Amino acid sequence: KGYALDNLGNHTGAKAYYEKALNTDPRYIPALTEKANFLAKLGNYQLAIKYYDKALAIDPQNAEAISGKKQSLDALNQPR
């Protein structure tokens, strides 16, 4: 639902949905990665990386988190 809200331009609603999902289950990888993607889309790469790292701590092979973190690091022009 957060992803859909974000795509509709309802960033406030998307953020609230991701936070609600993570309050229910802080280890829910889809919510972690979607919130990270959302933050990266807004240019908040540092915070996005923190959420990608949380997802990777649970599942080190999660392709979405690996890719998103790489893109965020590249955007910050930091070494991986």
N, CA, C and O atoms as a Maestro MAE file, in Angstrom:
{
 s_m_m2io_version
 :::
 2.0.0
}

f_m_ct {
 s_m_title
 :::
 protein
 m_atom[320] {
  # First column is atom index #
  i_m_mmod_type
  r_m_x_coord
  r_m_y_coord
  r_m_z_coord
  i_m_residue_number
  s_m_chain_name
  s_m_pdb_residue_name
  s_m_pdb_atom_name
  i_m_atomic_number
  :::
  1 25 0.830 -1.192 0.000 1 A "LYS " " N  " 7
  2 3 0.000 0.000 0.000 1 A "LYS " " CA " 6
  3 2 0.874 1.255 0.000 1 A "LYS " " C  " 6
  4 15 0.567 2.221 -0.699 1 A "LYS " " O  " 8
  5 25 1.956 1.248 0.776 2 A "GLY " " N  " 7
  6 3 2.856 2.396 0.799 2 A "GLY " " CA " 6
  7 2 3.450 2.680 -0.564 2 A "GLY " " C  " 6
  8 15 3.569 3.836 -0.971 2 A "GLY " " O  " 8
  9 25 3.823 1.627 -1.266 3 A "TYR " " N  " 7
  10 3 4.376 1.755 -2.610 3 A "TYR " " CA " 6
  11 2 3.367 2.407 -3.546 3 A "TYR " " C  " 6
  12 15 3.711 3.304 -4.315 3 A "TYR " " O  " 8
  13 25 2.123 1.953 -3.476 4 A "ALA " " N  " 7
  14 3 1.070 2.512 -4.320 4 A "ALA " " CA " 6
  15 2 0.827 3.983 -3.995 4 A "ALA " " C  " 6
  16 15 0.685 4.807 -4.898 4 A "ALA " " O  " 8
  17 25 0.781 4.307 -2.714 5 A "LEU " " N  " 7
  18 3 0.581 5.698 -2.312 5 A "LEU " " CA " 6
  19 2 1.718 6.579 -2.815 5 A "LEU " " C  " 6
  20 15 1.488 7.691 -3.289 5 A "LEU " " O  " 8
  21 25 2.936 6.080 -2.709 6 A "ASP " " N  " 7
  22 3 4.097 6.836 -3.177 6 A "ASP " " CA " 6
  23 2 3.984 7.085 -4.679 6 A "ASP " " C  " 6
  24 15 4.231 8.198 -5.144 6 A "ASP " " O  " 8
  25 25 3.617 6.065 -5.431 7 A "ASN " " N  " 7
  26 3 3.480 6.217 -6.887 7 A "ASN " " CA " 6
  27 2 2.369 7.188 -7.272 7 A "ASN " " C  " 6
  28 15 2.404 7.785 -8.348 7 A "ASN " " O  " 8
  29 25 1.395 7.342 -6.400 8 A "LEU " " N  " 7
  30 3 0.316 8.298 -6.642 8 A "LEU " " CA " 6
  31 2 0.683 9.714 -6.189 8 A "LEU " " C  " 6
  32 15 -0.102 10.650 -6.344 8 A "LEU " " O  " 8
  33 25 1.888 9.856 -5.628 9 A "GLY " " N  " 7
  34 3 2.338 11.164 -5.171 9 A "GLY " " CA " 6
  35 2 1.954 11.493 -3.748 9 A "GLY " " C  " 6
  36 15 2.189 12.608 -3.282 9 A "GLY " " O  " 8
  37 25 1.367 10.538 -3.049 10 A "ASN " " N  " 7
  38 3 0.964 10.752 -1.658 10 A "ASN " " CA " 6
  39 2 2.120 10.320 -0.757 10 A "ASN " " C  " 6
  40 15 2.076 9.255 -0.141 10 A "ASN " " O  " 8
  41 25 3.147 11.155 -0.688 11 A "HIS " " N  " 7
  42 3 4.345 10.808 0.069 11 A "HIS " " CA " 6
  43 2 4.082 10.726 1.575 11 A "HIS " " C  " 6
  44 15 4.658 9.887 2.268 11 A "HIS " " O  " 8
  45 25 3.223 11.587 2.064 12 A "THR " " N  " 7
  46 3 2.884 11.555 3.487 12 A "THR " " CA " 6
  47 2 2.194 10.243 3.845 12 A "THR " " C  " 6
  48 15 2.512 9.626 4.862 12 A "THR " " O  " 8
  49 25 1.257 9.821 3.013 13 A "GLY " " N  " 7
  50 3 0.560 8.556 3.243 13 A "GLY " " CA " 6
  51 2 1.491 7.370 3.135 13 A "GLY " " C  " 6
  52 15 1.399 6.429 3.923 13 A "GLY " " O  " 8
  53 25 2.393 7.409 2.158 14 A "ALA " " N  " 7
  54 3 3.350 6.318 1.982 14 A "ALA " " CA " 6
  55 2 4.243 6.205 3.210 14 A "ALA " " C  " 6
  56 15 4.460 5.108 3.726 14 A "ALA " " O  " 8
  57 25 4.756 7.323 3.673 15 A "LYS " " N  " 7
  58 3 5.632 7.322 4.853 15 A "LYS " " CA " 6
  59 2 4.893 6.752 6.060 15 A "LYS " " C  " 6
  60 15 5.450 5.946 6.806 15 A "LYS " " O  " 8
  61 25 3.654 7.163 6.255 16 A "ALA " " N  " 7
  62 3 2.860 6.677 7.387 16 A "ALA " " CA " 6
  63 2 2.638 5.173 7.284 16 A "ALA " " C  " 6
  64 15 2.702 4.469 8.292 16 A "ALA " " O  " 8
  65 25 2.381 4.676 6.085 17 A "TYR " " N  " 7
  66 3 2.155 3.242 5.916 17 A "TYR " " CA " 6
  67 2 3.416 2.448 6.235 17 A "TYR " " C  " 6
  68 15 3.347 1.431 6.925 17 A "TYR " " O  " 8
  69 25 4.569 2.904 5.739 18 A "TYR " " N  " 7
  70 3 5.824 2.189 6.029 18 A "TYR " " CA " 6
  71 2 6.099 2.179 7.522 18 A "TYR " " C  " 6
  72 15 6.510 1.157 8.072 18 A "TYR " " O  " 8
  73 25 5.876 3.308 8.181 19 A "GLU " " N  " 7
  74 3 6.107 3.379 9.624 19 A "GLU " " CA " 6
  75 2 5.151 2.458 10.379 19 A "GLU " " C  " 6
  76 15 5.551 1.800 11.340 19 A "GLU " " O  " 8
  77 25 3.904 2.411 9.952 20 A "LYS " " N  " 7
  78 3 2.916 1.529 10.593 20 A "LYS " " CA " 6
  79 2 3.330 0.070 10.431 20 A "LYS " " C  " 6
  80 15 3.287 -0.702 11.390 20 A "LYS " " O  " 8
  81 25 3.730 -0.306 9.222 21 A "ALA " " N  " 7
  82 3 4.154 -1.683 8.972 21 A "ALA " " CA " 6
  83 2 5.374 -2.039 9.812 21 A "ALA " " C  " 6
  84 15 5.452 -3.145 10.348 21 A "ALA " " O  " 8
  85 25 6.324 -1.121 9.935 22 A "LEU " " N  " 7
  86 3 7.541 -1.403 10.706 22 A "LEU " " CA " 6
  87 2 7.278 -1.370 12.208 22 A "LEU " " C  " 6
  88 15 7.982 -2.037 12.966 22 A "LEU " " O  " 8
  89 25 6.290 -0.615 12.647 23 A "ASN " " N  " 7
  90 3 5.913 -0.659 14.068 23 A "ASN " " CA " 6
  91 2 5.296 -2.005 14.405 23 A "ASN " " C  " 6
  92 15 5.464 -2.509 15.516 23 A "ASN " " O  " 8
  93 25 4.585 -2.586 13.451 24 A "THR " " N  " 7
  94 3 3.983 -3.900 13.650 24 A "THR " " CA " 6
  95 2 5.041 -4.987 13.630 24 A "THR " " C  " 6
  96 15 5.021 -5.894 14.462 24 A "THR " " O  " 8
  97 25 5.970 -4.898 12.678 25 A "ASP " " N  " 7
  98 3 7.040 -5.899 12.549 25 A "ASP " " CA " 6
  99 2 8.305 -5.211 12.036 25 A "ASP " " C  " 6
  100 15 8.468 -5.041 10.828 25 A "ASP " " O  " 8
  101 25 9.207 -4.811 12.947 26 A "PRO " " N  " 7
  102 3 10.417 -4.094 12.541 26 A "PRO " " CA " 6
  103 2 11.372 -4.915 11.666 26 A "PRO " " C  " 6
  104 15 12.341 -4.373 11.134 26 A "PRO " " O  " 8
  105 25 11.109 -6.202 11.516 27 A "ARG " " N  " 7
  106 3 11.961 -7.064 10.689 27 A "ARG " " CA " 6
  107 2 11.301 -7.423 9.352 27 A "ARG " " C  " 6
  108 15 11.757 -8.331 8.657 27 A "ARG " " O  " 8
  109 25 10.249 -6.722 9.002 28 A "TYR " " N  " 7
  110 3 9.513 -6.992 7.757 28 A "TYR " " CA " 6
  111 2 10.304 -6.390 6.590 28 A "TYR " " C  " 6
  112 15 10.254 -5.185 6.344 28 A "TYR " " O  " 8
  113 25 11.018 -7.237 5.895 29 A "ILE " " N  " 7
  114 3 11.950 -6.795 4.867 29 A "ILE " " CA " 6
  115 2 11.273 -5.968 3.765 29 A "ILE " " C  " 6
  116 15 11.829 -4.939 3.382 29 A "ILE " " O  " 8
  117 25 10.111 -6.357 3.237 30 A "PRO " " N  " 7
  118 3 9.509 -5.506 2.205 30 A "PRO " " CA " 6
  119 2 9.262 -4.069 2.674 30 A "PRO " " C  " 6
  120 15 9.450 -3.131 1.900 30 A "PRO " " O  " 8
  121 25 8.852 -3.890 3.911 31 A "ALA " " N  " 7
  122 3 8.635 -2.531 4.423 31 A "ALA " " CA " 6
  123 2 9.965 -1.804 4.601 31 A "ALA " " C  " 6
  124 15 10.058 -0.607 4.327 31 A "ALA " " O  " 8
  125 25 10.991 -2.513 5.056 32 A "LEU " " N  " 7
  126 3 12.312 -1.888 5.203 32 A "LEU " " CA " 6
  127 2 12.848 -1.415 3.860 32 A "LEU " " C  " 6
  128 15 13.326 -0.286 3.741 32 A "LEU " " O  " 8
  129 25 12.771 -2.268 2.858 33 A "THR " " N  " 7
  130 3 13.332 -1.895 1.561 33 A "THR " " CA " 6
  131 2 12.485 -0.824 0.871 33 A "THR " " C  " 6
  132 15 13.029 0.074 0.229 33 A "THR " " O  " 8
  133 25 11.169 -0.912 0.995 34 A "GLU " " N  " 7
  134 3 10.328 0.111 0.365 34 A "GLU " " CA " 6
  135 2 10.496 1.463 1.043 34 A "GLU " " C  " 6
  136 15 10.492 2.497 0.376 34 A "GLU " " O  " 8
  137 25 10.643 1.461 2.371 35 A "LYS " " N  " 7
  138 3 10.890 2.739 3.050 35 A "LYS " " CA " 6
  139 2 12.238 3.290 2.621 35 A "LYS " " C  " 6
  140 15 12.376 4.494 2.403 35 A "LYS " " O  " 8
  141 25 13.232 2.424 2.499 36 A "ALA " " N  " 7
  142 3 14.548 2.870 2.034 36 A "ALA " " CA " 6
  143 2 14.454 3.422 0.616 36 A "ALA " " C  " 6
  144 15 15.030 4.469 0.321 36 A "ALA " " O  " 8
  145 25 13.736 2.731 -0.263 37 A "ASN " " N  " 7
  146 3 13.564 3.216 -1.636 37 A "ASN " " CA " 6
  147 2 12.879 4.583 -1.648 37 A "ASN " " C  " 6
  148 15 13.260 5.480 -2.400 37 A "ASN " " O  " 8
  149 25 11.874 4.718 -0.810 38 A "PHE " " N  " 7
  150 3 11.133 5.974 -0.677 38 A "PHE " " CA " 6
  151 2 12.071 7.099 -0.245 38 A "PHE " " C  " 6
  152 15 12.055 8.187 -0.822 38 A "PHE " " O  " 8
  153 25 12.882 6.832 0.765 39 A "LEU " " N  " 7
  154 3 13.816 7.843 1.261 39 A "LEU " " CA " 6
  155 2 14.853 8.210 0.203 39 A "LEU " " C  " 6
  156 15 15.197 9.381 0.041 39 A "LEU " " O  " 8
  157 25 15.342 7.214 -0.508 40 A "ALA " " N  " 7
  158 3 16.324 7.472 -1.571 40 A "ALA " " CA " 6
  159 2 15.697 8.325 -2.671 40 A "ALA " " C  " 6
  160 15 16.334 9.232 -3.206 40 A "ALA " " O  " 8
  161 25 14.452 8.024 -2.998 41 A "LYS " " N  " 7
  162 3 13.743 8.785 -4.029 41 A "LYS " " CA " 6
  163 2 13.637 10.259 -3.640 41 A "LYS " " C  " 6
  164 15 13.656 11.142 -4.496 41 A "LYS " " O  " 8
  165 25 13.525 10.509 -2.335 42 A "LEU " " N  " 7
  166 3 13.446 11.886 -1.840 42 A "LEU " " CA " 6
  167 2 14.826 12.519 -1.664 42 A "LEU " " C  " 6
  168 15 14.937 13.687 -1.289 42 A "LEU " " O  " 8
  169 25 15.889 11.733 -1.940 43 A "GLY " " N  " 7
  170 3 17.251 12.245 -1.825 43 A "GLY " " CA " 6
  171 2 17.861 12.107 -0.445 43 A "GLY " " C  " 6
  172 15 18.947 12.630 -0.195 43 A "GLY " " O  " 8
  173 25 17.185 11.413 0.456 44 A "ASN " " N  " 7
  174 3 17.705 11.200 1.807 44 A "ASN " " CA " 6
  175 2 18.490 9.883 1.828 44 A "ASN " " C  " 6
  176 15 18.071 8.902 2.441 44 A "ASN " " O  " 8
  177 25 19.633 9.890 1.147 45 A "TYR " " N  " 7
  178 3 20.407 8.669 0.941 45 A "TYR " " CA " 6
  179 2 20.998 8.106 2.233 45 A "TYR " " C  " 6
  180 15 21.053 6.888 2.406 45 A "TYR " " O  " 8
  181 25 21.432 8.965 3.128 46 A "GLN " " N  " 7
  182 3 22.015 8.483 4.385 46 A "GLN " " CA " 6
  183 2 21.009 7.648 5.174 46 A "GLN " " C  " 6
  184 15 21.334 6.558 5.644 46 A "GLN " " O  " 8
  185 25 19.805 8.154 5.315 47 A "LEU " " N  " 7
  186 3 18.783 7.419 6.059 47 A "LEU " " CA " 6
  187 2 18.333 6.184 5.285 47 A "LEU " " C  " 6
  188 15 18.057 5.143 5.881 47 A "LEU " " O  " 8
  189 25 18.260 6.296 3.972 48 A "ALA " " N  " 7
  190 3 17.915 5.134 3.146 48 A "ALA " " CA " 6
  191 2 18.905 4.004 3.383 48 A "ALA " " C  " 6
  192 15 18.510 2.847 3.523 48 A "ALA " " O  " 8
  193 25 20.181 4.335 3.428 49 A "ILE " " N  " 7
  194 3 21.217 3.328 3.645 49 A "ILE " " CA " 6
  195 2 21.013 2.624 4.981 49 A "ILE " " C  " 6
  196 15 21.226 1.416 5.082 49 A "ILE " " O  " 8
  197 25 20.607 3.355 5.989 50 A "LYS " " N  " 7
  198 3 20.352 2.738 7.295 50 A "LYS " " CA " 6
  199 2 19.246 1.685 7.195 50 A "LYS " " C  " 6
  200 15 19.338 0.626 7.815 50 A "LYS " " O  " 8
  201 25 18.201 1.977 6.416 51 A "TYR " " N  " 7
  202 3 17.115 1.003 6.258 51 A "TYR " " CA " 6
  203 2 17.544 -0.174 5.388 51 A "TYR " " C  " 6
  204 15 17.161 -1.313 5.656 51 A "TYR " " O  " 8
  205 25 18.342 0.094 4.341 52 A "TYR " " N  " 7
  206 3 18.882 -1.022 3.551 52 A "TYR " " CA " 6
  207 2 19.746 -1.910 4.440 52 A "TYR " " C  " 6
  208 15 19.688 -3.135 4.338 52 A "TYR " " O  " 8
  209 25 20.544 -1.300 5.309 53 A "ASP " " N  " 7
  210 3 21.393 -2.081 6.211 53 A "ASP " " CA " 6
  211 2 20.572 -2.923 7.180 53 A "ASP " " C  " 6
  212 15 20.956 -4.048 7.501 53 A "ASP " " O  " 8
  213 25 19.453 -2.392 7.647 54 A "LYS " " N  " 7
  214 3 18.579 -3.178 8.532 54 A "LYS " " CA " 6
  215 2 18.049 -4.399 7.796 54 A "LYS " " C  " 6
  216 15 18.004 -5.495 8.356 54 A "LYS " " O  " 8
  217 25 17.649 -4.212 6.542 55 A "ALA " " N  " 7
  218 3 17.158 -5.339 5.746 55 A "ALA " " CA " 6
  219 2 18.283 -6.349 5.506 55 A "ALA " " C  " 6
  220 15 18.064 -7.558 5.581 55 A "ALA " " O  " 8
  221 25 19.476 -5.851 5.222 56 A "LEU " " N  " 7
  222 3 20.604 -6.750 4.954 56 A "LEU " " CA " 6
  223 2 21.071 -7.488 6.206 56 A "LEU " " C  " 6
  224 15 21.625 -8.583 6.105 56 A "LEU " " O  " 8
  225 25 20.857 -6.910 7.369 57 A "ALA " " N  " 7
  226 3 21.196 -7.606 8.607 57 A "ALA " " CA " 6
  227 2 20.301 -8.828 8.795 57 A "ALA " " C  " 6
  228 15 20.710 -9.814 9.409 57 A "ALA " " O  " 8
  229 25 19.100 -8.762 8.274 58 A "ILE " " N  " 7
  230 3 18.146 -9.872 8.362 58 A "ILE " " CA " 6
  231 2 18.385 -10.859 7.224 58 A "ILE " " C  " 6
  232 15 18.401 -12.072 7.433 58 A "ILE " " O  " 8
  233 25 18.569 -10.327 6.021 59 A "ASP " " N  " 7
  234 3 18.773 -11.158 4.833 59 A "ASP " " CA " 6
  235 2 19.919 -10.568 4.007 59 A "ASP " " C  " 6
  236 15 19.688 -9.711 3.155 59 A "ASP " " O  " 8
  237 25 21.146 -11.020 4.253 60 A "PRO " " N  " 7
  238 3 22.316 -10.458 3.566 60 A "PRO " " CA " 6
  239 2 22.305 -10.623 2.051 60 A "PRO " " C  " 6
  240 15 23.083 -9.969 1.357 60 A "PRO " " O  " 8
  241 25 21.448 -11.475 1.534 61 A "GLN " " N  " 7
  242 3 21.382 -11.709 0.089 61 A "GLN " " CA " 6
  243 2 20.210 -10.992 -0.579 61 A "GLN " " C  " 6
  244 15 19.941 -11.236 -1.755 61 A "GLN " " O  " 8
  245 25 19.518 -10.127 0.129 62 A "ASN " " N  " 7
  246 3 18.352 -9.450 -0.425 62 A "ASN " " CA " 6
  247 2 18.778 -8.530 -1.567 62 A "ASN " " C  " 6
  248 15 19.442 -7.515 -1.352 62 A "ASN " " O  " 8
  249 25 18.383 -8.904 -2.782 63 A "ALA " " N  " 7
  250 3 18.833 -8.189 -3.979 63 A "ALA " " CA " 6
  251 2 18.366 -6.738 -4.008 63 A "ALA " " C  " 6
  252 15 19.113 -5.857 -4.435 63 A "ALA " " O  " 8
  253 25 17.149 -6.482 -3.562 64 A "GLU " " N  " 7
  254 3 16.642 -5.110 -3.582 64 A "GLU " " CA " 6
  255 2 17.433 -4.219 -2.643 64 A "GLU " " C  " 6
  256 15 17.754 -3.081 -2.987 64 A "GLU " " O  " 8
  257 25 17.751 -4.729 -1.454 65 A "ALA " " N  " 7
  258 3 18.520 -3.944 -0.487 65 A "ALA " " CA " 6
  259 2 19.954 -3.736 -0.969 65 A "ALA " " C  " 6
  260 15 20.514 -2.652 -0.808 65 A "ALA " " O  " 8
  261 25 20.543 -4.767 -1.555 66 A "ILE " " N  " 7
  262 3 21.912 -4.639 -2.076 66 A "ILE " " CA " 6
  263 2 21.957 -3.579 -3.178 66 A "ILE " " C  " 6
  264 15 22.813 -2.695 -3.168 66 A "ILE " " O  " 8
  265 25 21.032 -3.680 -4.117 67 A "SER " " N  " 7
  266 3 20.985 -2.745 -5.241 67 A "SER " " CA " 6
  267 2 20.694 -1.321 -4.773 67 A "SER " " C  " 6
  268 15 21.348 -0.372 -5.205 67 A "SER " " O  " 8
  269 25 19.712 -1.182 -3.891 68 A "GLY " " N  " 7
  270 3 19.348 0.142 -3.392 68 A "GLY " " CA " 6
  271 2 20.477 0.786 -2.613 68 A "GLY " " C  " 6
  272 15 20.721 1.986 -2.740 68 A "GLY " " O  " 8
  273 25 21.163 -0.005 -1.809 69 A "LYS " " N  " 7
  274 3 22.277 0.539 -1.048 69 A "LYS " " CA " 6
  275 2 23.391 0.995 -1.987 69 A "LYS " " C  " 6
  276 15 23.973 2.063 -1.796 69 A "LYS " " O  " 8
  277 25 23.686 0.179 -3.006 70 A "LYS " " N  " 7
  278 3 24.714 0.555 -3.980 70 A "LYS " " CA " 6
  279 2 24.354 1.865 -4.668 70 A "LYS " " C  " 6
  280 15 25.197 2.752 -4.804 70 A "LYS " " O  " 8
  281 25 23.111 1.985 -5.098 71 A "GLN " " N  " 7
  282 3 22.675 3.206 -5.770 71 A "GLN " " CA " 6
  283 2 22.738 4.412 -4.847 71 A "GLN " " C  " 6
  284 15 23.110 5.505 -5.274 71 A "GLN " " O  " 8
  285 25 22.375 4.219 -3.583 72 A "SER " " N  " 7
  286 3 22.431 5.325 -2.625 72 A "SER " " CA " 6
  287 2 23.874 5.732 -2.353 72 A "SER " " C  " 6
  288 15 24.183 6.922 -2.282 72 A "SER " " O  " 8
  289 25 24.756 4.751 -2.202 73 A "LEU " " N  " 7
  290 3 26.172 5.069 -2.007 73 A "LEU " " CA " 6
  291 2 26.743 5.787 -3.225 73 A "LEU " " C  " 6
  292 15 27.509 6.741 -3.091 73 A "LEU " " O  " 8
  293 25 26.368 5.325 -4.401 74 A "ASP " " N  " 7
  294 3 26.819 5.988 -5.626 74 A "ASP " " CA " 6
  295 2 26.320 7.430 -5.671 74 A "ASP " " C  " 6
  296 15 27.050 8.334 -6.078 74 A "ASP " " O  " 8
  297 25 25.084 7.637 -5.254 75 A "ALA " " N  " 7
  298 3 24.515 8.990 -5.249 75 A "ALA " " CA " 6
  299 2 25.267 9.892 -4.274 75 A "ALA " " C  " 6
  300 15 25.402 11.094 -4.504 75 A "ALA " " O  " 8
  301 25 25.746 9.310 -3.203 76 A "LEU " " N  " 7
  302 3 26.534 10.078 -2.231 76 A "LEU " " CA " 6
  303 2 28.010 10.142 -2.625 76 A "LEU " " C  " 6
  304 15 28.812 10.838 -2.003 76 A "LEU " " O  " 8
  305 25 28.338 9.395 -3.676 77 A "ASN " " N  " 7
  306 3 29.711 9.320 -4.178 77 A "ASN " " CA " 6
  307 2 30.663 8.790 -3.112 77 A "ASN " " C  " 6
  308 15 31.781 9.280 -2.953 77 A "ASN " " O  " 8
  309 25 30.198 7.789 -2.394 78 A "GLN " " N  " 7
  310 3 30.996 7.144 -1.361 78 A "GLN " " CA " 6
  311 2 31.434 5.772 -1.834 78 A "GLN " " C  " 6
  312 15 30.754 5.135 -2.639 78 A "GLN " " O  " 8
  313 25 32.565 5.321 -1.332 79 A "PRO " " N  " 7
  314 3 32.986 3.951 -1.689 79 A "PRO " " CA " 6
  315 2 32.072 2.928 -1.043 79 A "PRO " " C  " 6
  316 15 31.526 3.150 0.038 79 A "PRO " " O  " 8
  317 25 31.913 1.778 -1.739 80 A "ARG " " N  " 7
  318 3 31.102 0.689 -1.209 80 A "ARG " " CA " 6
  319 2 31.947 -0.054 -0.257 80 A "ARG " " C  " 6
  320 15 31.495 -1.033 0.337 80 A "ARG " " O  " 8
  :::
 }
 m_bond[319] {
  # First column is bond index #
  i_m_from
  i_m_to
  i_m_order
  :::
  1 1 2 1
  2 2 3 1
  3 3 4 2
  4 3 5 1
  5 5 6 1
  6 6 7 1
  7 7 8 2
  8 7 9 1
  9 9 10 1
  10 10 11 1
  11 11 12 2
  12 11 13 1
  13 13 14 1
  14 14 15 1
  15 15 16 2
  16 15 17 1
  17 17 18 1
  18 18 19 1
  19 19 20 2
  20 19 21 1
  21 21 22 1
  22 22 23 1
  23 23 24 2
  24 23 25 1
  25 25 26 1
  26 26 27 1
  27 27 28 2
  28 27 29 1
  29 29 30 1
  30 30 31 1
  31 31 32 2
  32 31 33 1
  33 33 34 1
  34 34 35 1
  35 35 36 2
  36 35 37 1
  37 37 38 1
  38 38 39 1
  39 39 40 2
  40 39 41 1
  41 41 42 1
  42 42 43 1
  43 43 44 2
  44 43 45 1
  45 45 46 1
  46 46 47 1
  47 47 48 2
  48 47 49 1
  49 49 50 1
  50 50 51 1
  51 51 52 2
  52 51 53 1
  53 53 54 1
  54 54 55 1
  55 55 56 2
  56 55 57 1
  57 57 58 1
  58 58 59 1
  59 59 60 2
  60 59 61 1
  61 61 62 1
  62 62 63 1
  63 63 64 2
  64 63 65 1
  65 65 66 1
  66 66 67 1
  67 67 68 2
  68 67 69 1
  69 69 70 1
  70 70 71 1
  71 71 72 2
  72 71 73 1
  73 73 74 1
  74 74 75 1
  75 75 76 2
  76 75 77 1
  77 77 78 1
  78 78 79 1
  79 79 80 2
  80 79 81 1
  81 81 82 1
  82 82 83 1
  83 83 84 2
  84 83 85 1
  85 85 86 1
  86 86 87 1
  87 87 88 2
  88 87 89 1
  89 89 90 1
  90 90 91 1
  91 91 92 2
  92 91 93 1
  93 93 94 1
  94 94 95 1
  95 95 96 2
  96 95 97 1
  97 97 98 1
  98 98 99 1
  99 99 100 2
  100 99 101 1
  101 101 102 1
  102 102 103 1
  103 103 104 2
  104 103 105 1
  105 105 106 1
  106 106 107 1
  107 107 108 2
  108 107 109 1
  109 109 110 1
  110 110 111 1
  111 111 112 2
  112 111 113 1
  113 113 114 1
  114 114 115 1
  115 115 116 2
  116 115 117 1
  117 117 118 1
  118 118 119 1
  119 119 120 2
  120 119 121 1
  121 121 122 1
  122 122 123 1
  123 123 124 2
  124 123 125 1
  125 125 126 1
  126 126 127 1
  127 127 128 2
  128 127 129 1
  129 129 130 1
  130 130 131 1
  131 131 132 2
  132 131 133 1
  133 133 134 1
  134 134 135 1
  135 135 136 2
  136 135 137 1
  137 137 138 1
  138 138 139 1
  139 139 140 2
  140 139 141 1
  141 141 142 1
  142 142 143 1
  143 143 144 2
  144 143 145 1
  145 145 146 1
  146 146 147 1
  147 147 148 2
  148 147 149 1
  149 149 150 1
  150 150 151 1
  151 151 152 2
  152 151 153 1
  153 153 154 1
  154 154 155 1
  155 155 156 2
  156 155 157 1
  157 157 158 1
  158 158 159 1
  159 159 160 2
  160 159 161 1
  161 161 162 1
  162 162 163 1
  163 163 164 2
  164 163 165 1
  165 165 166 1
  166 166 167 1
  167 167 168 2
  168 167 169 1
  169 169 170 1
  170 170 171 1
  171 171 172 2
  172 171 173 1
  173 173 174 1
  174 174 175 1
  175 175 176 2
  176 175 177 1
  177 177 178 1
  178 178 179 1
  179 179 180 2
  180 179 181 1
  181 181 182 1
  182 182 183 1
  183 183 184 2
  184 183 185 1
  185 185 186 1
  186 186 187 1
  187 187 188 2
  188 187 189 1
  189 189 190 1
  190 190 191 1
  191 191 192 2
  192 191 193 1
  193 193 194 1
  194 194 195 1
  195 195 196 2
  196 195 197 1
  197 197 198 1
  198 198 199 1
  199 199 200 2
  200 199 201 1
  201 201 202 1
  202 202 203 1
  203 203 204 2
  204 203 205 1
  205 205 206 1
  206 206 207 1
  207 207 208 2
  208 207 209 1
  209 209 210 1
  210 210 211 1
  211 211 212 2
  212 211 213 1
  213 213 214 1
  214 214 215 1
  215 215 216 2
  216 215 217 1
  217 217 218 1
  218 218 219 1
  219 219 220 2
  220 219 221 1
  221 221 222 1
  222 222 223 1
  223 223 224 2
  224 223 225 1
  225 225 226 1
  226 226 227 1
  227 227 228 2
  228 227 229 1
  229 229 230 1
  230 230 231 1
  231 231 232 2
  232 231 233 1
  233 233 234 1
  234 234 235 1
  235 235 236 2
  236 235 237 1
  237 237 238 1
  238 238 239 1
  239 239 240 2
  240 239 241 1
  241 241 242 1
  242 242 243 1
  243 243 244 2
  244 243 245 1
  245 245 246 1
  246 246 247 1
  247 247 248 2
  248 247 249 1
  249 249 250 1
  250 250 251 1
  251 251 252 2
  252 251 253 1
  253 253 254 1
  254 254 255 1
  255 255 256 2
  256 255 257 1
  257 257 258 1
  258 258 259 1
  259 259 260 2
  260 259 261 1
  261 261 262 1
  262 262 263 1
  263 263 264 2
  264 263 265 1
  265 265 266 1
  266 266 267 1
  267 267 268 2
  268 267 269 1
  269 269 270 1
  270 270 271 1
  271 271 272 2
  272 271 273 1
  273 273 274 1
  274 274 275 1
  275 275 276 2
  276 275 277 1
  277 277 278 1
  278 278 279 1
  279 279 280 2
  280 279 281 1
  281 281 282 1
  282 282 283 1
  283 283 284 2
  284 283 285 1
  285 285 286 1
  286 286 287 1
  287 287 288 2
  288 287 289 1
  289 289 290 1
  290 290 291 1
  291 291 292 2
  292 291 293 1
  293 293 294 1
  294 294 295 1
  295 295 296 2
  296 295 297 1
  297 297 298 1
  298 298 299 1
  299 299 300 2
  300 299 301 1
  301 301 302 1
  302 302 303 1
  303 303 304 2
  304 303 305 1
  305 305 306 1
  306 306 307 1
  307 307 308 2
  308 307 309 1
  309 309 310 1
  310 310 311 1
  311 311 312 2
  312 311 313 1
  313 313 314 1
  314 314 315 1
  315 315 316 2
  316 315 317 1
  317 317 318 1
  318 318 319 1
  319 319 320 2
  :::
 }
}
